[in-house]
Amino acid sequence: QVQLVESGGDLVQPGGSLRLSCAASGNIFSFYNMGWYRQCPGKQRELVASITRGGSTNYADSVKGRFTISRDTAKNTVYLQMNSLKPEDTAVYYCNADYRGTTRYNYWGQGTQVTVSS
């Protein structure tokens, strides 16, 4: 069982920055691909950014050049640095851990609210 705890969500003005953190309950990055998703009310959850076990990253077109996903294996933590925030970035952001071997394991954090508003 993997536990993920997000933090860092806040109210920020347009153009501002935030860094989200996702603390995992163990050293899982060698086995799990990690991702940040977001969900707005009435909309489906969407992938924002991901980082594979090997360290390759991928971003949604809407956040490319503004958001950066990274990880610190010593701290078992994944980060999402968000710059040049826009009102449309407002959402609950979720951390995800995905393992695909002979069996698939998938875990979610509880989410953290990001609100971009003046």
N, C-alpha and C positions, 0 to 999 in steps of 0.2 A: 504494500500500500504506500503510495506516494502522497505526501501532503504538500500543497502549494499555498503560500500566503503572499498576497499582493499588498503593496503599500505605495504611497506617493501620490494618489489622486488628490485633486484639489480644484478650487476655482481659480482660474487664471484669465488674464485679459488677452484678447487677440494679439498675436505677435509674440506672446510670451513663451516660456519654456517650462517643462516639467520632466522629471525623471521618475519613472515607475520602477519598482523593484519586485521581484518574485523570488521568495526564499523557498527552496526545496528542502524536503526532510532528509536528504541524504545526497551522496555523490552520485548523481544519476546522469550527468551530462555525457558520459561515455556510452550510455545505452539509449537515452531518450533524445528525440528531436524536440526542441522547445519552441513555443510560439506565443505571440500576443494576439488576441482577438478583441474585437469590440462589438458592442450591441447597443443600438439606439431603441427607444420604445417603439414597438410596432414593426421593427425591422429584424431581419435575420442576423445572427452573429456572423461577423466577417473576419477573415484573416487580415491582420495588419502587418505583421512581420514574423519571420521564423528563422531559426538557426539550427542546422543539423548537428548530428553528433560530431561530424568532421569539421564543423565551423563555418560551413557555407550559409550565407544569409539570403533572404528573399523578402521583398517588400511589395505591398499593394501599391498600385500606380498612384493612388491618391496621397501617399505619404512619402514616396521616393524623394530623396534629397532633403527631407525634413526630419525624419525619424531614423534612429539607429538602434538596432538590437545588439546586445553584447552579453557576455557571461563572465563570471568570476568563479572558476572551479574551486578555488580555495574557500570561498564563502558560500558555495552551492547556491548562487544567486544569478538570476537573469535580469537584465535591465532593458528598459525602453526609454531612450532619450528622445524627447519630443521637443522640437524647436519650431518656431514660426507657426504657432498653433492658430487654428481657425475655428470659428464657431461650429463648423460641421464636424470637427473632431470630438465634439461633445458626445460622450457615451460612457457606458460601463466597460472597463477594460479587464479582460480575463487572461490569466496565464494558463498555458496548456502544456502538458508533457505527454508525448506519444512514443510508444515503443511498438515496433513491428518486427516480431520474429516469427516463430512457429505459433505463438499466441500474441494477440494484440492487447496492450494495456494503454489506457487513455485516462488522464486525470485533469481536473479543472480546479482552479482556485475559486475563491468566493467573489472575486471582482472588486474593482476600485473605481470610484466615480471620478471622471474628469469632466469639468464644465469650463467651457471657453466662452466668456461673455464679458462685455464691458459694463 
